[in-house]
Amino acid sequence: MFGSGIIRGLSITFKHLIDTYIDDMKSVPSRYKHGRDLIHQEPDEEGLFTIQYPDEKRKLPEAFRFFPMLLYDDETGEERCTACGICASVCPAQCIWIERAKDPKTGKPKPKPAAFYVDTSLCMSCGLCAEFCPFDSIKMDKDYEKASYDRWDDLLIDKQRLLKPVSYYAEISPTQYKAEEEARAAKKKK
């Protein structure tokens, strides 16, 4: 029958509308069962699919990636980055700039960055920098609220704003962190 798909689609929309009102009549709606700050709703759940954005946020999947971040060890405070430059060379947008630190006495380069910049207005969030990093020092962050009026102050991120502890990465990507640590322990055991 002509138009049966439209009628079926409208019936599903109407059912979700009614389920939302039924859910709202409860003292604590089901969409708030995990708390009001992170809404976790599977596609097969009944009711509301819209969230009140600044007050409520949808829980992000673990594989979500946005802009790069640099990791440092919690205990030692030492950065993992050695300023090798692989991330800058594989970046298709060429939005990463690294300046290697030099020993003040001898002038020889040290294996750490003196400056590290990411221009997030150019970054495509492809994740190639994190994938090719041999020291697991650069990972993709989930902080997606980076809107700004001033490009140079807010969208050109320096090393101090890029640095995050390893515990933060373990919190936002637990399964990937666990797999990396197991691989690192196996490599160290060899």
Buried (B, 14 or more C-beta within 10 A) or exposed (E): EEEEEEEEEEEEEEEBEEBBEEBEEEEEBBBEEEEEEEBEBEEEBBBBEEBEEEEBBEEBEEEBBBBBBBBBEEEEEEBBBBBBEBBBEBBEEEBBBBEBEEEEEEEEEBEBBEEBBBBBBBBEBBBBBBEBBEEBBBBBBBEEEBEEEEEEEBBBBEBEBBBBBBEBBBEBBEEBBEEBEEEEEEEEEE
